[in-house]
Amino acid sequence: MGALPDITPTAALQFDAAGEAAAIAETYVHAAGQFALARDAKGLAYSLRQAAVALASAASTAQALRPAQQTEGSR
């Protein structure tokens, strides 16, 4: 990876938040795998739900980083 592009402080915080939410999702996915190996249905279901919530948060935050959509004829 090369040099980081210049971004606003707000965008930097959004990138950090998306990365943190993705890392939380990763932790829950790992826990889900462990619960599955232990045949713990309750732990598995909880971990997968929490992973989905964290991933949705990461996706929502990442979506906010995309440029605004321009409609035809607008400037």
C-alpha positions as a Markdown table, in Angstrom:
| # | Residue | x | y | z |
|---|---|---|---|---|
| 1 | Met | 0.0 | 0.0 | 0.0 |
| 2 | Gly | 1.3 | 3.4 | -0.9 |
| 3 | Ala | 0.8 | 6.8 | 0.7 |
| 4 | Leu | -2.6 | 7.5 | 2.1 |
| 5 | Pro | -4.7 | 10.0 | 0.2 |
| 6 | Asp | -5.6 | 13.3 | 1.7 |
| 7 | Ile | -9.0 | 13.1 | 3.3 |
| 8 | Thr | -11.0 | 15.3 | 5.6 |
| 9 | Pro | -10.9 | 14.7 | 9.4 |
| 10 | Thr | -14.5 | 13.6 | 9.3 |
| 11 | Ala | -13.8 | 11.0 | 6.6 |
| 12 | Ala | -10.8 | 9.8 | 8.6 |
| 13 | Leu | -13.2 | 9.2 | 11.6 |
| 14 | Gln | -15.7 | 7.4 | 9.3 |
| 15 | Phe | -12.9 | 5.1 | 8.0 |
| 16 | Asp | -11.9 | 4.4 | 11.6 |
| 17 | Ala | -15.5 | 3.7 | 12.6 |
| 18 | Ala | -16.1 | 1.3 | 9.6 |
| 19 | Gly | -12.8 | -0.5 | 10.3 |
| 20 | Glu | -13.6 | -0.9 | 14.0 |
| 21 | Ala | -17.1 | -2.2 | 13.3 |
| 22 | Ala | -15.7 | -4.7 | 10.8 |
| 23 | Ala | -13.1 | -5.8 | 13.4 |
| 24 | Ile | -16.0 | -6.4 | 15.9 |
| 25 | Ala | -17.9 | -8.4 | 13.3 |
| 26 | Glu | -14.7 | -10.5 | 12.7 |
| 27 | Thr | -14.5 | -11.2 | 16.4 |
| 28 | Tyr | -18.1 | -12.3 | 16.6 |
| 29 | Val | -17.7 | -14.5 | 13.5 |
| 30 | His | -14.7 | -16.2 | 15.1 |
| 31 | Ala | -16.7 | -16.7 | 18.3 |
| 32 | Ala | -19.5 | -18.2 | 16.2 |
| 33 | Gly | -17.1 | -20.7 | 14.8 |
| 34 | Gln | -16.0 | -21.7 | 18.3 |
| 35 | Phe | -19.6 | -22.1 | 19.4 |
| 36 | Ala | -20.4 | -24.2 | 16.4 |
| 37 | Leu | -17.5 | -26.5 | 17.2 |
| 38 | Ala | -18.8 | -26.7 | 20.8 |
| 39 | Arg | -22.3 | -27.5 | 19.5 |
| 40 | Asp | -23.6 | -24.5 | 21.5 |
| 41 | Ala | -26.7 | -23.4 | 19.5 |
| 42 | Lys | -27.5 | -20.4 | 21.8 |
| 43 | Gly | -24.0 | -19.0 | 21.6 |
| 44 | Leu | -23.8 | -19.6 | 17.9 |
| 45 | Ala | -27.1 | -17.8 | 17.2 |
| 46 | Tyr | -26.1 | -14.9 | 19.4 |
| 47 | Ser | -22.6 | -14.5 | 17.9 |
| 48 | Leu | -24.0 | -14.6 | 14.3 |
| 49 | Arg | -26.7 | -12.0 | 15.2 |
| 50 | Gln | -24.1 | -9.7 | 16.7 |
| 51 | Ala | -21.8 | -10.2 | 13.7 |
| 52 | Ala | -24.6 | -9.2 | 11.4 |
| 53 | Val | -25.3 | -6.1 | 13.4 |
| 54 | Ala | -21.6 | -5.1 | 13.4 |
| 55 | Leu | -21.3 | -5.8 | 9.7 |
| 56 | Ala | -24.4 | -3.7 | 8.9 |
| 57 | Ser | -22.9 | -0.9 | 10.9 |
| 58 | Ala | -19.6 | -1.1 | 9.0 |
| 59 | Ala | -21.4 | -1.2 | 5.6 |
| 60 | Ser | -23.6 | 1.8 | 6.5 |
| 61 | Thr | -20.6 | 3.8 | 7.6 |
| 62 | Ala | -18.7 | 2.9 | 4.5 |
| 63 | Gln | -21.7 | 3.9 | 2.3 |
| 64 | Ala | -21.5 | 7.3 | 3.9 |
| 65 | Leu | -18.0 | 7.7 | 2.5 |
| 66 | Arg | -19.1 | 7.3 | -1.1 |
| 67 | Pro | -19.5 | 10.4 | -3.2 |
| 68 | Ala | -23.1 | 11.7 | -3.4 |
| 69 | Gln | -25.0 | 10.4 | -6.4 |
| 70 | Gln | -25.6 | 13.1 | -9.1 |
| 71 | Thr | -28.8 | 13.0 | -11.0 |
| 72 | Glu | -28.8 | 13.9 | -14.7 |
| 73 | Gly | -29.0 | 17.7 | -15.2 |
| 74 | Ser | -27.9 | 18.6 | -11.7 |
| 75 | Arg | -24.6 | 20.1 | -10.8 |
